[in-house]
Amino acid sequence: MFRIAISSLADDGPRIVPEHRGTVLSVDEAVRAVLDRLPAVDPAAFTGRAVQDSVNRVNDFRRDVVADGHRYRVIIAPMM
């Protein structure tokens, strides 16, 4: 199982505001959930292979993205 956290990043400082949290069974489901939640983001940033490689290397996947003029931080991590 994997947990997903999507937070908005403030333009004027280090403030992070949680937007969405969820759990899924696989990396592919995690990628689909992120792209469903942020449809304007570049899908090339969230391939299943890139997410799995990051999880294997550093135990999570973190990416800051821009969608509809807003900045977001996306984290996908295995549930322990």
Contacts in CASP RR format, 6 or more apart in sequence:
PFRMAT RR
TARGET T0000
AUTHOR 0000-0000-0000
METHOD contacts of the structure
MODEL  1
MFRIAISSLADDGPRIVPEHRGTVLSVDEAVRAVLDRLPAVDPAAFTGRA
VQDSVNRVNDFRRDVVADGHRYRVIIAPMM
1 23 0 8 1.000
1 24 0 8 1.000
1 25 0 8 1.000
1 78 0 8 1.000
1 79 0 8 1.000
2 23 0 8 1.000
2 24 0 8 1.000
2 25 0 8 1.000
2 26 0 8 1.000
2 27 0 8 1.000
2 29 0 8 1.000
2 30 0 8 1.000
2 55 0 8 1.000
2 76 0 8 1.000
2 77 0 8 1.000
2 78 0 8 1.000
2 79 0 8 1.000
3 21 0 8 1.000
3 22 0 8 1.000
3 23 0 8 1.000
3 75 0 8 1.000
3 76 0 8 1.000
3 77 0 8 1.000
3 78 0 8 1.000
3 79 0 8 1.000
4 20 0 8 1.000
4 21 0 8 1.000
4 22 0 8 1.000
4 23 0 8 1.000
4 24 0 8 1.000
4 30 0 8 1.000
4 33 0 8 1.000
4 34 0 8 1.000
4 74 0 8 1.000
4 75 0 8 1.000
4 76 0 8 1.000
5 18 0 8 1.000
5 20 0 8 1.000
5 21 0 8 1.000
5 22 0 8 1.000
5 73 0 8 1.000
5 74 0 8 1.000
5 75 0 8 1.000
6 18 0 8 1.000
6 19 0 8 1.000
6 20 0 8 1.000
6 21 0 8 1.000
6 34 0 8 1.000
6 37 0 8 1.000
6 38 0 8 1.000
6 72 0 8 1.000
6 73 0 8 1.000
6 74 0 8 1.000
6 75 0 8 1.000
7 16 0 8 1.000
7 17 0 8 1.000
7 18 0 8 1.000
7 19 0 8 1.000
7 72 0 8 1.000
7 73 0 8 1.000
7 75 0 8 1.000
8 16 0 8 1.000
8 17 0 8 1.000
8 19 0 8 1.000
8 70 0 8 1.000
8 71 0 8 1.000
8 72 0 8 1.000
9 15 0 8 1.000
9 16 0 8 1.000
9 64 0 8 1.000
9 71 0 8 1.000
9 72 0 8 1.000
9 73 0 8 1.000
10 16 0 8 1.000
10 17 0 8 1.000
11 71 0 8 1.000
16 73 0 8 1.000
19 72 0 8 1.000
20 37 0 8 1.000
22 33 0 8 1.000
23 79 0 8 1.000
24 30 0 8 1.000
24 33 0 8 1.000
27 48 0 8 1.000
27 51 0 8 1.000
27 52 0 8 1.000
27 55 0 8 1.000
27 76 0 8 1.000
28 48 0 8 1.000
30 51 0 8 1.000
30 76 0 8 1.000
31 46 0 8 1.000
31 47 0 8 1.000
31 48 0 8 1.000
31 51 0 8 1.000
31 76 0 8 1.000
34 41 0 8 1.000
34 46 0 8 1.000
34 74 0 8 1.000
34 76 0 8 1.000
35 41 0 8 1.000
35 43 0 8 1.000
35 46 0 8 1.000
38 65 0 8 1.000
38 67 0 8 1.000
38 72 0 8 1.000
38 74 0 8 1.000
39 67 0 8 1.000
40 67 0 8 1.000
40 68 0 8 1.000
41 65 0 8 1.000
41 66 0 8 1.000
41 67 0 8 1.000
41 72 0 8 1.000
42 65 0 8 1.000
45 63 0 8 1.000
45 65 0 8 1.000
46 63 0 8 1.000
46 74 0 8 1.000
50 61 0 8 1.000
51 61 0 8 1.000
51 76 0 8 1.000
54 60 0 8 1.000
54 61 0 8 1.000
54 62 0 8 1.000
55 61 0 8 1.000
55 76 0 8 1.000
55 77 0 8 1.000
55 78 0 8 1.000
59 77 0 8 1.000
59 78 0 8 1.000
60 75 0 8 1.000
60 76 0 8 1.000
60 77 0 8 1.000
60 78 0 8 1.000
61 74 0 8 1.000
61 75 0 8 1.000
61 76 0 8 1.000
61 77 0 8 1.000
62 73 0 8 1.000
62 74 0 8 1.000
62 75 0 8 1.000
63 73 0 8 1.000
63 74 0 8 1.000
64 71 0 8 1.000
64 72 0 8 1.000
64 73 0 8 1.000
64 74 0 8 1.000
65 71 0 8 1.000
65 72 0 8 1.000
65 73 0 8 1.000
65 74 0 8 1.000
66 72 0 8 1.000
END
